[in-house]
Structures are given as C-alpha cells and as structure tokens.
Amino acid sequence: MKKFYFILLILLTLATSVPVTPAAAASGSSEWLDISNLSQGIVGIQYNAPQGKRTKLMITKNGSSYTYNLFASEPNESFPLQLGTGSYKVSILENTSGNKYKIIYSDSIDLSVSDPNAVYLSSVQNVKWSPSDKAIQKAKQLTQNANTDKEKVTAIYNYIVSNVKYDYALAANVSTDYVPDIDRTLVSKKGICYDYASLFAAMLRSVDVPAKLVMGESSYVSEYHAWNEVLIDGQWVTIDTTVDAGLGKSNKAVSLIKNASKYSGAKYY
C-alpha cells in the first residue's frame, strides 16, 4: 500500500518538476489539439505516442501545472481544464534522458466557460466513461427512481461501498503510469482508492451530477489518498467511498458526507 501512495506522490510532483528543453516543433498545430469541446472545459489530444518512449501532456495556467502520461494504445484522449477561465498552455513532452523532457508540440488556449462545473461532468483520462460502459449502465439502473441529485449520489455510493473491496495486492504492485478502468473495477469488485474515486466520479457524471476526483492527504489514512467532492444542492461536499467501504466491512458507522477539514486536496480532476 505504501508503494502505491509513494507513486501517487511522484505523479503529483512531476506536475511541477518536469524540466523541458526548447520546443522542437512549431506550436499551433490543429492536428494534435482538439478544442471542439472547449465549452465543456476539456481539450482533446490526438497524438500517436511512440512505443517505448515516455510521453507526457502538461497543462499549465498561472504557474499551476497538471501532468499526464500519454500512451501509444490511446492516441485520442480528453483532459480537463479545471483551473477556471483564463489562458492555458498545453504541451506534449517526450523524454530525452532521466527526468528530462523536450517539447514536441505546444500551444495556448483561452478558456471562457459559463458553467465552471461543466468540466466535472466530462469524460477525461482518469475519469473515463461512455454510455456503453457496464458501470454507466449500472449507474442508470441504480438511479432510475431517484428524484434528486442527493438520491442519485446516495444510491451509487451505497452500491460502491457495499460491493467494492480494497485491492491490497494491486496497491503493492501498481505501476507509475496506472490509470483506472471503471468497468474493470465494477466487474472485479476491487480496487485501490484511485479506482474507487474514479468509478464514483464517472457514475455520478453520467447521471448529470458534477463530481471531482481529488488527490491529497486525509487524517483517515496514513498515506497519500484519493477521494471525491460532489456537488449536492449547490454545495461541494466531501465523500470517501474507499474509507467508508472499509469501515462498513468492519461494521463501523459511516456517514455519506465527510468532514472536509479532515482532507487536504492537492490535485483536482
């Protein structure tokens, strides 16, 4: 488990520490950067990452950066612009040696959205979903009789904390480029905190409830952690399906909404 949390910390550190060399290709290419869904607060990346070469996407705004891995098996991916209205720099980076990278493509985007919560309804790399997914079909089934967002949240929350178990073997052996797969988590009924948070966020987004996947620290666990913030009745509340699944299986009392003061988010997706 400690290995997994250490890896999460490495991934977050990379978001602000990847050194780069000057651009090796002209910026502004429309072939690799898709802004057709910019109104939803997301950008698409269309890039065939070379096999065996570490390739990353870096999104930066006002000194804050988010870094993601790009994979040869996924040439078309969507990523959030979750830092609000303003100018973003989007860059594709390729590893040269050690932890050094060179810029392959780079461009600037001006974002102006009428609904800042729209980004938390979208499908992005680490909260990836489509209507055909088994997890999304399950979300529709669970919420078919729900009349309010809170009823939707409660139905999906109850299902996850009752059916998904923590995967200690995965936590001990997870790779640095690990990305959740919501159907894998649903079918196997096990996962690490990253899987819990991704599954919960994806299921909620699919039924029009804005949800964030958050990474950071919590007094409920001793290592780095992932959980969710969910918009209910106009207020963002903290929900932790990983912790509550563990408490429930130990026959300990749980509550849907956690005390936000016990959590400190470092990254929001």
C-alpha positions as CSV (number, residue, x, y, z in Angstrom):
1,M,0.0,0.0,0.0
2,K,2.8,2.4,0.8
3,K,4.3,1.8,-2.6
4,F,1.0,2.9,-4.3
5,Y,0.9,6.1,-2.3
6,F,4.5,6.9,-3.0
7,I,3.8,6.5,-6.7
8,L,0.9,8.9,-6.4
9,L,3.2,11.4,-4.8
10,I,5.7,11.0,-7.6
11,L,2.9,11.7,-10.2
12,L,1.9,14.9,-8.5
13,T,5.5,16.0,-8.1
14,L,6.0,15.6,-11.8
15,A,3.3,18.1,-12.5
16,T,5.5,20.9,-11.3
17,S,9.0,19.5,-11.8
18,V,9.4,18.2,-15.3
19,P,12.3,20.0,-16.9
20,V,12.0,20.7,-20.6
21,T,14.2,21.9,-23.4
22,P,13.1,24.4,-26.1
23,A,10.3,23.4,-28.5
24,A,11.4,21.1,-31.2
25,A,8.3,21.6,-33.4
26,A,6.1,24.5,-34.3
27,S,3.2,25.3,-32.0
28,G,-0.4,25.9,-33.1
29,S,-0.8,22.6,-34.9
30,S,-4.5,21.8,-35.1
31,E,-3.8,18.2,-35.9
32,W,-2.9,17.2,-32.3
33,L,-5.0,19.6,-30.3
34,D,-8.8,19.3,-30.4
35,I,-10.8,22.2,-28.9
36,S,-14.2,21.2,-30.2
37,N,-15.4,20.5,-26.6
38,L,-13.7,23.6,-25.1
39,S,-17.1,24.9,-23.9
40,Q,-17.2,21.8,-21.6
41,G,-13.8,22.7,-20.1
42,I,-11.9,19.9,-21.8
43,V,-9.3,19.5,-24.6
44,G,-8.7,16.5,-26.8
45,I,-5.2,15.3,-27.6
46,Q,-4.7,13.3,-30.9
47,Y,-1.2,12.0,-30.8
48,N,0.4,8.7,-31.6
49,A,2.9,8.4,-28.7
50,P,5.9,6.3,-29.8
51,Q,6.2,2.8,-28.3
52,G,8.8,2.6,-25.6
53,K,9.2,6.3,-25.2
54,R,7.8,8.1,-22.1
55,T,5.5,10.8,-23.4
56,K,3.5,13.3,-21.3
57,L,1.0,16.0,-21.6
58,M,1.4,19.1,-19.4
59,I,-1.4,21.7,-18.9
60,T,-0.3,24.9,-17.2
61,K,-2.2,28.0,-16.0
62,N,-0.7,30.8,-13.9
63,G,2.1,28.7,-12.6
64,S,0.0,25.6,-11.7
65,S,0.5,22.5,-13.8
66,Y,-1.1,19.1,-14.3
67,T,0.9,16.4,-16.0
68,Y,-0.5,13.2,-17.6
69,N,1.0,10.2,-19.3
70,L,0.2,9.7,-23.0
71,F,0.0,6.1,-24.2
72,A,0.6,4.5,-27.6
73,S,-2.5,2.5,-27.1
74,E,-4.7,5.6,-26.6
75,P,-4.0,8.1,-29.4
76,N,-7.1,10.1,-28.6
77,E,-7.7,11.2,-25.1
78,S,-9.5,14.1,-23.3
79,F,-8.2,16.2,-20.5
80,P,-9.7,18.8,-18.1
81,L,-9.0,22.5,-17.9
82,Q,-10.1,22.6,-14.3
83,L,-8.3,25.8,-13.2
84,G,-11.1,28.1,-14.4
85,T,-11.4,30.8,-17.0
86,G,-8.1,32.2,-18.5
87,S,-5.1,31.3,-20.6
88,Y,-3.7,27.8,-20.6
89,K,-0.6,26.4,-22.1
90,V,-0.9,22.8,-23.4
91,S,2.3,20.9,-24.3
92,I,3.3,17.4,-25.4
93,L,6.6,16.4,-23.9
94,E,8.9,13.5,-24.8
95,N,11.5,12.0,-22.5
96,T,15.1,12.6,-23.5
97,S,17.0,11.2,-20.6
98,G,16.5,10.6,-16.9
99,N,13.7,13.0,-15.9
100,K,14.3,15.5,-18.7
101,Y,11.8,16.1,-21.5
102,K,11.7,18.1,-24.7
103,I,8.6,19.9,-26.0
104,I,7.2,18.2,-29.1
105,Y,4.1,20.5,-29.5
106,S,2.9,23.4,-27.5
107,D,0.0,25.8,-27.9
108,S,-2.0,28.3,-25.8
109,I,-5.8,28.2,-25.2
110,D,-8.1,30.9,-23.9
111,L,-10.9,29.3,-21.9
112,S,-14.1,31.1,-21.0
113,V,-16.9,29.0,-19.7
114,S,-20.4,30.0,-18.5
115,D,-20.6,27.0,-16.1
116,P,-17.3,26.2,-14.2
117,N,-18.8,22.9,-13.1
118,A,-19.2,21.6,-16.6
119,V,-15.7,20.2,-16.6
120,Y,-16.7,17.9,-13.7
121,L,-19.4,16.3,-15.9
122,S,-17.0,15.3,-18.7
123,S,-15.2,12.1,-19.5
124,V,-11.4,12.6,-19.1
125,Q,-8.4,10.3,-18.9
126,N,-8.6,9.4,-15.2
127,V,-12.4,9.6,-15.0
128,K,-13.2,8.0,-18.3
129,W,-16.6,6.8,-19.2
130,S,-19.1,6.3,-22.1
131,P,-22.8,5.3,-22.2
132,S,-21.9,1.8,-23.3
133,D,-19.8,1.1,-20.2
134,K,-21.2,-1.5,-17.8
135,A,-20.5,0.9,-14.9
136,I,-22.6,3.6,-16.6
137,Q,-25.4,1.3,-17.3
138,K,-25.3,0.3,-13.6
139,A,-25.5,3.9,-12.6
140,K,-28.6,4.4,-14.8
141,Q,-30.2,1.4,-13.2
142,L,-29.4,2.5,-9.7
143,T,-30.8,6.0,-10.2
144,Q,-33.8,5.3,-12.3
145,N,-36.2,6.1,-9.5
146,A,-34.2,8.9,-8.0
147,N,-35.8,12.3,-7.9
148,T,-33.0,14.5,-6.6
149,D,-29.2,14.6,-7.0
150,K,-28.7,13.6,-3.4
151,E,-30.8,10.5,-4.1
152,K,-28.6,9.7,-7.1
153,V,-25.5,10.2,-5.1
154,T,-26.7,8.0,-2.2
155,A,-27.8,5.1,-4.5
156,I,-24.4,5.0,-6.2
157,Y,-22.5,5.5,-3.0
158,N,-24.3,2.7,-1.3
159,Y,-23.6,0.3,-4.2
160,I,-19.9,1.0,-4.3
161,V,-19.2,0.9,-0.6
162,S,-21.2,-2.4,-0.3
163,N,-19.7,-4.1,-3.3
164,V,-16.1,-3.0,-3.9
165,K,-13.2,-4.2,-1.7
166,Y,-9.8,-2.7,-1.3
167,D,-7.2,-4.4,-3.5
168,Y,-4.0,-4.6,-1.4
169,A,-2.2,-6.7,-4.0
170,L,-2.7,-4.0,-6.6
171,A,-1.7,-1.3,-4.2
172,A,1.6,-3.1,-3.5
173,N,2.4,-3.5,-7.2
174,V,0.8,-0.6,-9.0
175,S,2.9,1.0,-11.8
176,T,3.7,4.7,-12.1
177,D,1.5,5.1,-15.2
178,Y,-1.5,3.4,-13.7
179,V,-4.9,4.8,-14.9
180,P,-8.3,3.5,-13.5
181,D,-10.7,1.5,-15.6
182,I,-14.2,1.8,-14.2
183,D,-15.5,-1.4,-15.8
184,R,-12.6,-3.4,-14.5
185,T,-13.3,-2.1,-11.0
186,L,-17.0,-2.8,-11.3
187,V,-16.6,-6.4,-12.6
188,S,-13.7,-7.4,-10.3
189,K,-15.4,-5.6,-7.4
190,K,-12.0,-4.5,-6.1
191,G,-9.6,-1.6,-6.5
192,I,-7.4,1.0,-4.8
193,C,-8.5,4.4,-3.7
194,Y,-7.8,5.8,-7.1
195,D,-10.2,3.2,-8.6
196,Y,-12.9,3.9,-6.0
197,A,-12.8,7.7,-6.7
198,S,-12.7,7.3,-10.5
199,L,-15.7,4.9,-10.5
200,F,-17.7,7.0,-8.2
201,A,-17.0,10.2,-10.2
202,A,-17.7,8.6,-13.6
203,M,-21.0,7.1,-12.4
204,L,-22.2,10.4,-11.0
205,R,-21.1,12.4,-14.0
206,S,-23.1,10.0,-16.2
207,V,-26.3,10.9,-14.4
208,D,-25.6,14.7,-14.5
209,V,-24.1,15.1,-11.0
210,P,-20.8,17.1,-11.0
211,A,-18.1,15.2,-9.2
212,K,-14.4,15.8,-8.7
213,L,-11.7,13.2,-8.3
214,V,-9.3,14.6,-5.6
215,M,-5.8,13.5,-4.6
216,G,-4.2,14.6,-1.4
217,E,-4.0,13.8,2.3
218,S,-6.6,12.8,4.9
219,S,-6.4,12.1,8.6
220,Y,-8.5,9.0,7.9
221,V,-5.5,7.3,6.2
222,S,-1.7,7.4,6.9
223,E,-0.6,7.7,3.2
224,Y,-1.5,9.6,0.1
225,H,-5.1,9.2,-0.8
226,A,-7.8,9.8,-3.5
227,W,-11.5,10.7,-2.8
228,N,-14.3,12.8,-4.3
229,E,-16.0,16.1,-3.9
230,V,-19.6,16.1,-5.2
231,L,-22.0,19.0,-5.9
232,I,-25.2,18.5,-4.0
233,D,-27.8,21.3,-3.7
234,G,-25.3,23.8,-4.8
235,Q,-22.6,22.9,-2.3
236,W,-19.5,20.8,-2.8
237,V,-19.3,18.1,-0.2
238,T,-16.5,15.5,0.6
239,I,-17.3,11.8,0.1
240,D,-14.8,9.0,0.6
241,T,-16.0,5.6,-0.7
242,T,-12.7,3.9,0.0
243,V,-12.7,4.7,3.7
244,D,-16.4,4.0,4.1
245,A,-16.2,0.7,2.3
246,G,-13.5,-0.3,4.8
247,L,-15.5,1.0,7.8
248,G,-18.6,-0.7,6.6
249,K,-16.9,-4.1,6.2
250,S,-15.7,-3.7,9.8
251,N,-19.3,-3.0,11.0
252,K,-18.3,0.6,11.9
253,A,-20.7,3.5,11.5
254,V,-20.2,5.6,8.3
255,S,-21.8,8.8,7.0
256,L,-22.2,9.8,3.4
257,I,-20.6,13.3,3.8
258,K,-17.2,13.5,5.5
259,N,-15.8,16.4,7.5
260,A,-13.9,18.4,4.9
261,S,-11.4,19.7,7.5
262,K,-10.0,16.2,7.6
263,Y,-9.0,16.4,4.0
264,S,-6.4,18.4,2.1
265,G,-6.6,18.2,-1.6
266,A,-3.5,18.8,-3.8
267,K,-5.0,18.0,-7.2
268,Y,-8.5,18.1,-8.6
269,Y,-9.7,16.2,-11.7
